[in-house]
């Protein structure tokens, strides 16, 4: 199997697209960006941020949850 065909096969099987967006709660303007990925880095345990996920489903739900950007976490 040549390199290009093999690369296409991996991408066809595993590639996904995630849409990141930021929405201003004052003016309601949205900014969107699409990113392709081949894997997701899901947190199982992170003692520094006090994060513990007991299942892949819980880790995925926390990965996808909405986050409010405020304080030191402003955009």
Rosetta silent file (secondary structure, phi, psi, omega in degrees, C-alpha in Angstrom):
SEQUENCE: XXXXXXXXXXXXXXXXXXXXXXXXXXXXXXXXXXXXXXXXXXXXXXXXXXXXXXXXXXXXXXXXXXXXXXXXXXX
SCORE:     score description
SCORE:     0.000 S_00000001
   1 L     0.000  128.911 -179.407    0.000    0.000    0.000 S_00000001
   2 L   -78.225  164.701 -174.674    1.523    3.342   -0.934 S_00000001
   3 H   -57.938  -44.620 -176.601    1.807    6.227    1.594 S_00000001
   4 H   -66.447  -43.638  179.686   -0.969    8.392    0.154 S_00000001
   5 H   -63.896  -41.163  179.485   -3.490    5.556   -0.036 S_00000001
   6 H   -66.205  -42.260  178.258   -2.639    4.483    3.509 S_00000001
   7 H   -62.470  -42.692  178.445   -2.928    8.091    4.779 S_00000001
   8 H   -63.271  -38.401  179.904   -6.312    8.472    3.069 S_00000001
   9 H   -64.218  -44.471  178.510   -7.520    5.220    4.625 S_00000001
  10 H   -61.997  -46.761  179.128   -6.558    6.400    8.138 S_00000001
  11 H   -62.550  -42.214  179.218   -8.225    9.777    7.549 S_00000001
  12 H   -61.713  -35.990 -177.679  -11.349    8.131    6.119 S_00000001
  13 H   -81.289  -38.401 -167.085  -11.618    5.885    9.187 S_00000001
  14 H  -119.578  -11.789 -174.645  -10.650    8.227   12.010 S_00000001
  15 L   -75.316  136.842  175.407  -10.810   11.877   10.962 S_00000001
  16 E  -130.982  171.527  177.184  -13.463   14.085   12.501 S_00000001
  17 E  -127.735  130.249  176.451  -14.271   17.778   12.476 S_00000001
  18 E  -115.066  136.825  177.307  -14.932   19.868   15.544 S_00000001
  19 E  -103.150  116.751  174.564  -16.443   23.329   15.378 S_00000001
  20 E   -94.759  135.975  175.711  -15.112   25.730   18.019 S_00000001
  21 E  -144.060  151.936  176.804  -17.118   28.846   18.585 S_00000001
  22 E  -123.287  131.772 -179.663  -17.129   31.829   20.875 S_00000001
  23 E  -123.663  126.453  176.039  -20.329   33.772   21.511 S_00000001
  24 L   -75.576  126.564 -178.761  -20.428   37.196   23.161 S_00000001
  25 L   -77.564  -12.106  178.476  -23.165   37.220   25.798 S_00000001
  26 L   -89.705  -55.637 -176.270  -23.619   40.988   25.408 S_00000001
  27 L   -98.772   -8.575  178.724  -23.898   41.525   21.626 S_00000001
  28 L    68.659   13.713  175.371  -24.523   37.827   20.706 S_00000001
  29 L   -68.312  138.276  178.271  -21.835   37.903   17.965 S_00000001
  30 E  -116.824  140.881  173.820  -20.437   34.423   17.223 S_00000001
  31 E  -119.551  128.070 -176.712  -17.025   33.479   15.900 S_00000001
  32 E  -123.517  148.554  176.349  -16.651   29.927   14.507 S_00000001
  33 E  -147.777  133.029  177.355  -13.677   27.835   13.417 S_00000001
  34 E   -98.166  136.229  177.561  -13.566   24.235   12.157 S_00000001
  35 E  -129.615  134.385  174.618  -10.663   21.961   13.099 S_00000001
  36 E   -87.384  148.325  178.556   -9.980   18.461   11.848 S_00000001
  37 E  -144.039  156.447  174.228   -8.753   15.849   14.310 S_00000001
  38 L  -112.790  -17.188  177.865   -7.647   12.234   14.389 S_00000001
  39 L  -151.701  163.946  176.803   -7.800   11.795   18.168 S_00000001
  40 L  -120.737  138.118  175.764   -9.165   13.460   21.288 S_00000001
  41 L   -96.218   97.648 -178.683   -7.202   14.027   24.485 S_00000001
  42 L   -96.265  134.423  179.751   -9.696   13.166   27.197 S_00000001
  43 L   -80.746  128.327  174.454   -8.759   13.780   30.826 S_00000001
  44 L   -93.628  -56.719  176.416   -9.101   10.776   33.122 S_00000001
  45 E  -141.314  134.073  175.909   -7.574   12.296   36.250 S_00000001
  46 E  -139.427   94.623 -176.710   -5.915   15.680   36.714 S_00000001
  47 L   -64.976  -25.199 -179.101   -5.086   16.371   40.372 S_00000001
  48 L   -69.217  -31.331  178.810   -3.827   19.892   39.568 S_00000001
  49 L  -108.913    8.306  179.459   -7.280   20.972   38.347 S_00000001
  50 L    55.864   46.393 -179.930   -9.178   18.569   40.641 S_00000001
  51 E  -110.577  126.884  174.727  -10.691   16.697   37.667 S_00000001
  52 E  -136.279  118.767  175.096  -11.705   13.044   37.937 S_00000001
  53 L  -109.558  128.821 -175.148  -13.738   11.346   35.197 S_00000001
  54 L   -91.441   -2.376  179.025  -15.035    7.870   36.036 S_00000001
  55 L  -157.381  165.239  175.617  -15.797    6.784   32.467 S_00000001
  56 H   -63.703  -38.711  179.580  -15.033    7.606   28.847 S_00000001
  57 H   -61.755  -42.587  178.909  -18.585    8.943   28.539 S_00000001
  58 H   -66.624  -41.717  178.168  -18.061   11.319   31.468 S_00000001
  59 H   -62.854  -40.798  178.768  -14.680   12.467   30.090 S_00000001
  60 H   -66.793  -41.900  177.990  -16.262   13.122   26.674 S_00000001
  61 H   -61.833  -41.501  178.326  -19.166   15.058   28.223 S_00000001
  62 H   -69.721  -32.869  177.230  -16.700   17.226   30.180 S_00000001
  63 H   -64.594  -36.341 -174.967  -14.577   17.742   27.060 S_00000001
  64 H   -94.646   -5.075 -174.919  -17.621   19.050   25.159 S_00000001
  65 L   -67.671  152.954  179.230  -19.278   21.101   27.906 S_00000001
  66 L   -68.270  141.641 -179.696  -19.811   24.826   27.484 S_00000001
  67 L  -126.345  128.973  177.263  -17.226   27.035   29.139 S_00000001
  68 L   -90.040  125.880 -179.545  -17.770   30.647   30.178 S_00000001
  69 L   -91.650  107.976  177.531  -14.709   32.796   29.557 S_00000001
  70 L  -150.503  171.288 -179.529  -14.320   35.266   32.411 S_00000001
  71 H    58.254 -131.143  178.952  -11.737   36.460   34.939 S_00000001
  72 H   -71.021   -9.558 -176.475   -8.282   35.031   34.130 S_00000001
  73 H  -101.622   18.454 -178.126   -9.922   32.853   31.480 S_00000001
  74 L   -66.921  151.659  178.528  -11.096   35.737   29.249 S_00000001
  75 L   -73.587    0.000    0.000  -10.773   35.464   25.469 S_00000001
